[in-house]
Amino acid sequence: MNTLLLIPTKESVGLTSASLGLIYALDCNGIKSSFLKSFEAPHSQTSELYQQLFQDLPVASLQQQQVLDAITSNQIDELLEETVRLHRHVAQSRDVVVVEGLPPLNDRYASQQFNLQLAKALNAKILFVSEADLTAPKQTALHLEANLKSFGGLDNHRVMGVLFMRTKGLPEPSAHIPVTLDPSLKLTREIQQFSQQLKQYSQIVATPLFPIVGLVPFSNILSVPRTLDIADTLNATWLNQGLAKQRRVLGHRLIHSYIDVELAHFSAGQLIISASERTDVLFASSMAIQNGIPLAGLVLTERQPPHEHVLAFCQSALEQGLPILHTPLSSLDVIQRLKHLNYEISIQDIERAQQISRFVASHIDQTWLSTYTTSQDQARLSPAAFRYELVQKSIAHKKRIVLPEGDEPRTIEAAIICQTRGLAQCVLLAKPEAVYDIVKARQLTLPPDLEIIDPEQIKDRYADAMVERRKGKLVLTQAQEQLKDTVVLGTMMLALNEVDGLVSGAVHTTANTVRPAFQLIKTAPEYSLVSSIFFMLLPDEVYVYGDCAINPNPNAEQLAEIAIQSADSAKAFGIEPRIAMISYSTGSSGAGADVEKVTQATQLVKAKRPDLVIDGPLQYDAASVESVGKSKAPDSQVAGKANVYIFPDLNTGNTTYKAVQRSANVISVGPMLQGLNKPVNDLSRGALVDDIVFTIALTAIQAQV
């Protein structure tokens, strides 16, 4: 077990972001890590963010004032002993513990010496976290060398290197935020160039013994708060909160001139500021929202807010989520206060914390990380590692995936991400002008190789083939009518091998997505049925649940087939299956037709696929909890270790997956259909853009099998 102590070289260097990003990078590499913020500063929320992001309960931290008092009175032994106790608690069954050190406070020397003693007490390696300015290499080098010398320089074998955060002097990163770990974002050339510059002013910094392990650019996109977070700063009240939780303040504009010369400033992410009596600004903001421009919001200043009948005139924009605040402050006061916003990550802003974690992790040197970590649990696939593998495998074989809901905004954004990242060759079924309008309104950039196909231009060419596939069940006119449905059209493209997979469901029901697949794609030759699995992203490992969406009451032969399909799907996604056939009975403890069905299905799987590790019947606790498994099924290879759970019927499976998902706040990916000749997958109608991206990647991987 390794411990890595992150020591900031000064206050406000992005220590929270560095910690979360490092933990995310470890998690993506399948390395079990935990976090210890041994000394909590006032208003710090790192521990709460860690808990929310990684579904892991951190230990209670000592308060920073306790540390300061102990340092001042030179009585830190008990403090260090307590820290060691906390460390041992979080280190159980973990490969790496990430610990945040004490930032330099009033007595800089004392805080540095305490961090050095802390490193010794925890037997930790030291990683400095510092700001950098590529235009001022001398200042950066001397600042870092001074900090390093305080810890004994390179004679201190604990020192591992430096992670530069909030790096200035780099071009502003694009709006691209990775959906998982993306090592291609690492600034290798920039690190090499900056290292050469630093060496001109220091013989220590940026050497092989003290490397730059990451160069993280300063990003306006990731440094900005949500509209919801600015109300207190502006002493404002909400006239309409709308989508304030989702909108981010990328910039602000005070409207003080005629409205016709200010319209260009009504753009995505802009916070519009105006005096309350400027109803023309209110109406212009409303029109912008109705035209698909996602403003960050509108701040009305001074005097009284608009009359209710004026707001009622803007009802459509309010219903579409336009955030509106009113403050008694003057417009100039609002501008001044916005300059001094608190840019720390709020515990309520989990989306930003997730984006920052992925962004920082993507700029960390993965070679350095693998060298540092000497032990990895190869049998465990963490949620982050699952998502990472999902992306990497889909990139390896860029499959052509059709998206029938081609004019749906989330789908368009997901397609742009997939196309840009190389996850898939996406095909949007939509009128091109509808796609262009959405792209323009949301200020997106359409990749030149993203395909947009007008359904009206192609649907008739599939009618004869559809009649042939459904011979005796529909005639030409019926086929022509059904092909007006883009899901049916996309399914026919898949059936004729023009695309490799299909993803739908953002606006269609599951039945609308699945029915055409059953009719036109049909089952693979080796299978007699179609089933489904969910990937359940638990805190420490990804489980596979099947079947929770398709087959109401499978018989023993069908249940065995579902188990084999699920095991093969698990393998395709990097999970070595240990299959538990779930029942209300473990072994021979219970009797009845339901238990007998599971017993028979287990025997059928063993006969057909002796290569699979399977046991059943097993109760859920016997399958998932090691101590219970040893007690109830001591000779089982699966009990207490299962990662593929096959439920006896749809009632049990669907109820269990939803109970686990909701009660344990677990992310589930799916349902993924299995057993079809070609991959078709369904989305939740509440799917986020990232959900659609991962489902496209998942479908692309299925197309490779």
N, C-alpha and C positions, 0 to 999 in steps of 0.2 A: 504494500500500500504506500502510495506517494502522497506527500502534502506539498502544495504549491501556495506560497504566501505572496499575495499581490500587494506591493508597497507603492503608494502614490508619491511622486516626487514633490507635489504641492497639492493644495486644495483644488477641487473642481477640475480634475483632469479626466473625468469620465470613468471613475473607478467602478461604479455600479454597472455601467455598460460593458466594461472590460470583463468583470466577473461573470455576468450573464452570458456574454459571448463565448468566453472560454469554456464554461460549463456546457453550453450548447454544442460547441465543437467536439468536446470529449464525448458527449452523448451520441452525436452523429457517427462517431467512430466505434460505437459499441462499448465504450469505457464507462463503467459504473462510477459516477462521481457524486459527491455531496458538497454542501456549501456551509461554511461557518463564518458568520459575521460576529466575531467574538465581542466587539465593542460597538454598540449602536449609538450613532450620533442623534441628536434631537431632529425630529422630522424625517429621519432616514427611513426609506421603505424598501431597501434591498431585500431583506428577508421575506417580506410579504410578496414581493415580485417573484422571488425565487420559488416560493411555495406555489404561486399561481401558474407559473410557466412550466415547472417541472414536477408538479403534483407530489411534492416531497415536503414534509413538515420540518422546518428548521428548528434547531434548539433555541431556547430563550437566550438572548444576548445580555451581557453586562452593559450597563449604561456608560457612555463615554466619560461622564463626570466622575464615575468611580475610578476610571483609569487615570484621569488627570489628578485626582486627589492622591492616589497611590504613588504616582510619579513624583508629585510635589513633596510628599512626606517620605519618599525613598522606601516605601513599603510595598514592593510589587511581588514578593515571593508568593503570597497567598493568591494574588490575582493570576499569576502564571499557572499555579496549580489548578485553579478553577477553570482556566482556559484549556488546560490539558484534559480535564474531565469532560468538558464540552466536546473537545476534539475526539476523544475516544468514543463518545456516544454516537457522533455522526459518522465515524469512520468504519463502523461495523459493516462488513460485507461490501466494502467499496474499494475501488482501485485507486482513486484519487480524491483527495479532499482539497477544495479551493477555499482559501482563507483570505479575508480582507484584512490588511494591516491598518495601522493607525495613521491618519493623514498628518502632515506637519502642522502643528498648532503653534501657540504662542512661544513655547520653548521648543524650537525646532530640534536642537541637539537631543533633548530628553526623549522626544517622541521617536527619533531615529534609533536611539539606544534601546528603547523599549521594543521596537520592532525587531532589532537584532536579537535580543534575549528571547523574544517570542519565537523567532525562527529556530533558535537552539532548543527551546523547550518542546517544540512540536517536531523537531528534526525535519524542518521544512526547507525546500528550495525556495529561492527568492526570484520573483519576476517583478521588475520595476514597471510602473505604469506612468507614462509621462506625456506631456504635449510635445509637439514638434512643429517647426516652421521651416519648410524647405528653402525659403528665401533668407533664412538666418541660421545657417549651419553652425557658425561659431557659438552663438548664444545657446543653441540646443546642446551642442557638445559639452560646453563648459558647465552648464546647469546639470546635465546628467552625470558628468564626471565627478562633480562636487558631491552629489548624492551617493555615488558608488564608493567614493573614498571614505565616506562616513561608515560604510559597512566593511571596510578592510580591503577595498579594491578587488583585484582579481585573485588575491591570496585567499579570499573567502570562497571556498569551494561550493558554497550554497548558491552563489549568484548565477542565474541562468541566462539573463538577457533583459531586453526591454521591449515592451509593447507600447508603441506610439499611438495615442488616441487624439482625436480632433485635430488631425494634421492639417496645417495651413500650407498654402502654396501649391496645392493640387487643384486641377480643374474641378468645379462642382460636379459631384457624381450625378449621373442621369437619374431619372425617376425610377429606374429599375431597382426594385428591392427583391432580393432572392427569396424564393418560396421555401428554400431549405439551404443547407450548406452548399455554397458554390465556390470551390477553390479557384475557379478561373478569374475571380475578381481580385485575387491577390496581386498586389502591385510589385511584381518581381523586379522589373526593370527600374522602377522608381526607388525600390529599396537598395539596389546595387549602386545606383547613382548617388543617392543620399549617403550611403555608407562611405563612398569614396570622399565625399565632401567633409564628413565628420572626422575622418582619419587625418585630415589636414590640421585639425585643432586638438586632437586627442589620440593618444596611443592605446587607449583602452576601449573606447566606445566603438561599436560596430566591427569588432574583431571576432574571429571564430570563437573565442572564449567568452565574448559578451555580445551576442548577435542581436540584430533587430528581428524579433519573432513576428512582428506584424506592423503594418503601417495603415492605420485606419483613417480615411479622409474625413474631414469635417463635412457634414451634410446638412444643408438647410432643411431638406425634406424630413430627416429624422430628428431634427432638433426643434421642430415646431410643435406647439401644443394643439389640442383640439379646441374648437370654438367653445365647448362646454367649460374649459379650464380657465377662460379669461374673465368670466363674469365677476368673480370676487375682486380681481385686480382693478376692474373698472368701476367697482361699486355699483354694478348694474343689476337690473331686474329683467326677467324674461317676459317679453310680450308673446313670444312663440319659440319654444325650445327646439322644436322640429328635429332635424338630424344633427344637432350640435355635438352629439357623442361621436359621430362618424366624420364630420368635417374638420379639416385642419387649416390653420391660419398660415398659409404660405406667404402672405404679404398683406399689407393694408393700404388703403387709399382714402384720403380725405377729399370728399367731393365738395368743392367750393365754387366751381364755375358753372356755366350753363350745361345742362345735362347732355346736349347733343355733342359737345366736345369732350365729354368724360366717358362716353359709352365704351371706349376701347379698354377702359380699366375694369369693366365688369367681366372678369375672367375667373376661371376655375381656381379655387383656393384663396381668393381675395376677400378680405374683410372690409366692407364698405362702411365709411364713417361719414355721418352727415348730421346737420342740425335737424331737430324734430320737425320743424315746420316745412322742410323740403319734401313734400309729398311726392314731387316728381322723382326723387331718388328712391323712395319706397316703391313707386310704381315701376321704375326701371329695374330695380332688383327683382321684383316679382316677375317681370317679363323675362329676365335672364334665366330665372329658375324654370319657368314654363318652356323656355327654349332649350332646356337641357344643360345649362351652364351651372355647375355645382359651386356656387359662391360659398365661402366660409361662413358668411353671415352679414348682418346689417346692424350697426350700432348707431342709435339715434341719441343725440346729445342735447343737454340743457332743456329748460322749460318743461312742458308737459308732453307726455307721449301722445301719439296721434289718437284722434277720436275713434271709437269703436266702429263707426260706419265707414271710416277710411280703411281700417284693417279688414273689414268685411269685404271691401272691394277687391282685396288681395287674397281672398279665401283660397283660391286654387293654388297659389304659390305656398301659402301656409300649409296646406294639406300635403304638398310635395316636399315639405321639410325645411323651408327657408328659416334659419335661426334669426330672430330679431331681439335685440336687447335695447333697453333704455337706461341712460345714466344721467344724473344731474350735472356731471362734470362737463366742462367745455370740451370742444373738439380738440383743442391743443393739449389740454390735460390728458385726454385719452391717448393721443399720440405719444406723449411723454411716458405714460404708464406702460404702454405697450413696449417701449424700449427697454424696460426693466422687468420683463416677465420672468418668472421662475421656470427654467427650462428642464428641471429635473423630471424624471419619469414619474407620473402619478400612478398610484396603485389601481386607480380606476381605468387607466389607459393601457390595458393589457396588449392591445393590438400594436401599439408603438413599441412596447417592451419586446414583443415577439420579433418585430421587424429589426430593431436594433440588435438583438441577440444574433439573428441570422446574418446581419450585415457585418458585425464585428467578427463573428466566427469565420466568415468567408475571407477575411483579410489576414487570418492567422496562418502562419507557415505550418502546413500539415506534416511536413517532413520533420520539423522540430518537435511537433507534438507527439508523433509516433516514436521518436527517439527518446523523448522524456518519459513517456509512459511505458514501463517495462512489463506490465501485466494487463491482459485484456481477456474478457469473458467472451469467447467466441460463440458459445451456445446461446447467448442472450442477444436478442434483437430489440433494441430500445425503440420507442416511437420516433425519435429523431433519426436514428439509424435507418429505420424502415422508410421514412420519407426520403432520406438521402439516397438509399439504394433504389427507391422507386424512380427518382429523377435520373440517376446515373444509368440504370438499365434502359430506360426509355430513350435516352440520348444515344445509346449504343446502336440502336436500330430505329432510325427515324421513320415511323410508320405513318401512313396517311389515314387520319381520323376525321370522319364527317360529323359535323355539328348541325343537326336539323334546325335548332333554335338560333339561327345565324344572326338575327337582328336583336337578340336579347343582350342588354348591355354587359352583364357579368360574363356571359359566354364570349362576347367579343373581346373583352379585356383578357380573359383566360387564354383565348386563342392567340392573342398578341404575345402574351408571356411565353406560351409554349413554342410559338414560332421563333421568337427571339432567342430563347434558350436552346432551341434544337430538340425539344422533347418530342415533337411530332410535326408532321406536315398537316396542318389543319385546313379543313374545307368548310367554309360557312355557307349554308344554304339560306340565301336571303337576297333581296334586291340590293344591288351595290349602293344605290343612293341612300338607302336606309342605314346601311353600315357606315357610310361616310358621314352622315349627319351625327350619328352617335359618337364617332371618333372625334369629330370636330368639337362637339359640345363638351366632351370630357378631356379635350386636349391630349389625346393619345396619339401615338405614332404608329401608323399601319405599316408593317413590314411588307416590302415589295413582293415577296414570294408567298404571302398569305392568300390562299385561294378564296374567292367569293363567286358563287355560282347562283344565278337567278333561277329559282325553281321553275318559273313559267317557261323558260327557254329550253328546258331539258325533259320535263316530266312526261311528255307524250312518247318519247322514244323508249320508255320502259314498260309501256302498257302491254305489248304483245308478250314480252318475257314474263310479266307478272301473271298473265292469263295462263301461260304454259306452266308456270310453277304451281298454280292453284287450279289445275285443270279439273273441270267439273264442278268447281265451287264458285266461280265468278266469270262473268263475260266481259268483253272489251269495255263496254260503257261503264261497268262497275269499277274496273281497274282504273280507268281514266279519272273517275270521280275520287277514288281512294288516293290516287297519286297526287292530288291537291294537298294532301297532308304531308308536310315535309319529313315527318318521321317515317312514313311509309316509303317516300321517295328515297330517303337516305338508306333505309333498309334494303331496298332494291339495288342501290349502288354497291352496298356491301355484298349482297347475294351474288352479284355479277363480277365480284373481285376488282371493282374499280376503286374501292377504299379498303382499308384493313380493319377498321373498327368504327363503332358508332357510340356517341355519348349524347344523351338527351335527358329531360326531366326537370330542367330549371323552371319551365312553365307548363310542362305536360305531366299528366299523372303516370304512375308506374305502369298501369294497364296500357296507356297509350304508347308507352315506350316498348313494353315487352311483347304485346300481342303481335305486332308485325314480325318480330323476330321468331316467335313460335311458328308463324304461318309461312314465312319465306326463308328463314335461315335453317331452322330445324336443328335437331340434335346431331352431335358428332357420331360417326359410325360405331364407336366403341361404347357409347352410352345409350340408355333407354329413356333418360329424363334430363331435364334442366333443373339445376338447383342454384343456391346462392350461398355466399359467405359474407360475413362482416369481418373486417380487421379491427379488433378492439385495441386501441392504443392505451394500455394501462401504464402506470408510471414507470415500471421497470422493464416491461416486456410487452411485445405484441402478441395477442391471442387471435386465433381464428375461430369464429363461431359459424356453424352450419347445421341445418338450413333454417334460416330465420325469416324467410320472405316468400317462398314459392310453394313448397309441397305441404299440404295440410296434414296428412296422416300417412307417411310412407310405410310400406310393408318392409319386412326384413331385407329382401333383395334390394329394394330401392334405398333403404337406409345404408346398406353396405356400399352401394354405388355413390351415395352422397359422401360417405367417409373417404372413399378413394379419390373422388373429385377434389374434395377439400384438402386432402394431404398433398396431392399433386400441385394444387394452387399454392399452398403454403411453400412448397419447395421452390416454385417459380419465383417467389418473392423473398427468398433467402431465409426462410424459416424451416429448420429441420424438424419435421412433424413428430410429435409424441401425442398420439390420438387417444382421447378419452370418449368412450361411448356412454353418454350420460343417461342415468335412470334414477328412480327413487330408491334403488337397491344397489348395494356394493357386493359383487360376487353373488353368493347364494343366500344372502341375508334376507331377501324377500322373494316372493313368488307371484305369479300371475301372468296373464297374456302379454302385458306391456313389457315386463322384465324379460320374458322369453323371447320377444321380438328383438330386443337389444342384444341378448346373448347369441341368438342365431345370426344376427347381422355381424357381430364381432367375429364369429367363427368363419363366416363367408369371406370377410376381408382377409383374415389370416390365410385362408386357402388360396384366394386369388392373388394376393400381394404379400408374400412372406417377407418381403423387404421392409415392410412398414412396421413401426413400433406402435402397437395398439393394445388396449385393454378395455374390458367392459363386461358387464355393466358396472359403472362407477357413479357414486353420488358426487355432486359438484364439489363438495368440500373435500372428499377423498381424492378427487382429481387435482385440486388446486392448492391445497394446504399440505405441506410436507409432513407435519406432525400427524395430521389426521390420516394421510395416506399410509404412513408407516404402521399406524395402529390398525386400520381397517383392511389394508391390502399390502402386507409387509413384503410379499414376493413380487409385487408388480413393478415393471420398468416404467410405468406411466404415472401411477398414483403419486400425487403431490408434485408432479413435474409436467403435467400436461400443458400443451400450448395449442392444440387443436381439439375443440369441443364439439361433438356431434350430438344434437338434441333429438329425442325420439319423435317429436312432432312439431308442427308449426306453432301450436299454442305455447308449448314450453320454450321453444327457441326464441320466438319474438318477444315473449314476456321477459325472459332472462336478459336478452340483449338490451332491451329498453330499461330494465331495472338497473342493470350495471351502468349503462350509459348515463342515466339521470342521477342515480343515487351517489355514484362515485365520481361524477363529473368527468367521465371518460369520453374521449373522442372516438367515434367509430367511422370507419371508411367503408362505404358500401351502400346497398348490396352490390356485390360483384357476381354477375351471372356466370355459371360454369356448366359445361356440357353442350353448349351450342357449337355449331360448325364454325362460327365467326363470333368475335367478341362484341357484345352489346351491353352497355351499362347505363344504369339509371341514376339520376341525381335527386337529391331532396330539393323541393321547390324553395326552400330557404337557404340553399347552398351559397357559400361565400365564393369569391373568386378563387381563393386558394383551394377550396374543395373541388372546384371544377378542374383546376390545373392538375391536381393529384389524380382525379378520376380519368382524365385524358392520358396521363402517364401510365396509370394502371392498365388502361385499355390497350395502349401501345405495347406494353409488356406481354399481355395476353396474346396479342397478335404474333408475337415472336415464338410462342410455344408450339 
